[in-house]
Amino acid sequence: MSRLLGVTMTSAFLALGTATTYALLNLIGPLALPQSLTVMFVAWLGEHYVSGKGYYYYTPYNGLFVGRVPTWIPLMWVFVVQGGLLLFLSFGFAGVSAAVASGIFCALLDLAFIEPYLSARKTLWHWTPVHAGYFAFIPSKANRFTAPPGNYIVWFVFPALLNVLLITATFVLEIGLG
């Protein structure tokens, strides 16, 4: 069953990530492809590193792994990061405001669905307490969520930053070629 889940999730997020990259290629231009590759690589590297520090671990239910990371996780990041940007561009947000809104959306999506459903309910990963960790400055009383508060900070910063870089680089490229 776990291998089937891994293949299914990998296939689904590969298709969804390809669709968002293709849409951004048509809407924004050629920098959407390097952005998707950057998101995949940084997501895999970050997930591999942080899970190695003991903050959480992925369960065998995920099936297919590269290192400590299920194959579908970096692909999900591409879909969520780019999908959030596409959503706010379609709502009429422009440039950096769309990128920042995408970060807020991604953090809320993680808070409302990804962590409660995929982690808590489906047990695809488990969070473990780490004393003196990266976000040790946040009081333990503030941790009333499925994941530590630092997780939601990352879910805001990473999409917002990568999308701001995409928007800014596209603007600079257009000015240079204009």
Buried (B, 14 or more C-beta within 10 A) or exposed (E): EBEEBBBEBBEBBBEBBBBBBBBBBEEBBEBBEEBBEBBBEBBBEBBBEBBEEEBBEBEEBBBBBEEBBBBBBBBBBBBBBBBBBBBBBEEEBEBBEBBBBBBBBBBBBBBEEBBBEBBBEEEBBEBEEBEEBBBEEBEEEEBEBBBBBBBBBBBBEBBBBBBBBBBBBBEEBEEEEE
